[in-house]
Amino acid sequence: MKSTSQRITIDESICNGKPTIRSYRITVKTILEYLAAGETPENILEAYPFLEEADIIACIQFAAKAMDSEHYSIIAA
């Protein structure tokens, strides 16, 4: 298991190796999609009571660091 922070983990045996929050079966992408759709952190925390506000912040920080990569593509909606 690779830990990218204390909250974001990558484990090939969980969610096919996608980044997850503290090895729970909820991906960083899922949280980012909720936020992009207009969900508030409060609503997300209510839907997933095992999560903490710091988990949501870690997802945003993870995405920001991912943008540092020169290997990303833009997908037009």
Contacts in CASP RR format, 6 or more apart in sequence:
PFRMAT RR
TARGET T0000
AUTHOR 0000-0000-0000
METHOD contacts of the structure
MODEL  1
MKSTSQRITIDESICNGKPTIRSYRITVKTILEYLAAGETPENILEAYPF
LEEADIIACIQFAAKAMDSEHYSIIAA
1 9 0 8 1.000
1 10 0 8 1.000
1 11 0 8 1.000
1 23 0 8 1.000
2 9 0 8 1.000
2 10 0 8 1.000
2 11 0 8 1.000
3 9 0 8 1.000
3 10 0 8 1.000
4 10 0 8 1.000
4 19 0 8 1.000
4 62 0 8 1.000
5 58 0 8 1.000
5 61 0 8 1.000
5 62 0 8 1.000
6 58 0 8 1.000
7 21 0 8 1.000
7 22 0 8 1.000
7 54 0 8 1.000
7 55 0 8 1.000
7 58 0 8 1.000
8 19 0 8 1.000
8 20 0 8 1.000
8 21 0 8 1.000
8 28 0 8 1.000
8 58 0 8 1.000
8 59 0 8 1.000
8 62 0 8 1.000
9 19 0 8 1.000
9 20 0 8 1.000
9 21 0 8 1.000
9 22 0 8 1.000
9 23 0 8 1.000
10 17 0 8 1.000
10 18 0 8 1.000
10 19 0 8 1.000
10 20 0 8 1.000
11 17 0 8 1.000
11 20 0 8 1.000
11 23 0 8 1.000
14 20 0 8 1.000
14 23 0 8 1.000
14 25 0 8 1.000
15 25 0 8 1.000
15 27 0 8 1.000
18 27 0 8 1.000
18 28 0 8 1.000
18 29 0 8 1.000
19 27 0 8 1.000
19 28 0 8 1.000
19 29 0 8 1.000
19 62 0 8 1.000
20 26 0 8 1.000
20 27 0 8 1.000
20 28 0 8 1.000
21 27 0 8 1.000
21 28 0 8 1.000
21 31 0 8 1.000
21 51 0 8 1.000
21 55 0 8 1.000
21 58 0 8 1.000
21 59 0 8 1.000
22 55 0 8 1.000
24 50 0 8 1.000
24 51 0 8 1.000
26 48 0 8 1.000
26 51 0 8 1.000
28 59 0 8 1.000
28 62 0 8 1.000
28 63 0 8 1.000
31 44 0 8 1.000
31 55 0 8 1.000
31 56 0 8 1.000
31 59 0 8 1.000
32 59 0 8 1.000
32 60 0 8 1.000
32 63 0 8 1.000
34 43 0 8 1.000
34 44 0 8 1.000
35 41 0 8 1.000
35 44 0 8 1.000
35 56 0 8 1.000
35 59 0 8 1.000
35 60 0 8 1.000
41 53 0 8 1.000
41 56 0 8 1.000
44 51 0 8 1.000
44 56 0 8 1.000
45 51 0 8 1.000
45 52 0 8 1.000
45 53 0 8 1.000
45 56 0 8 1.000
66 72 0 8 1.000
END
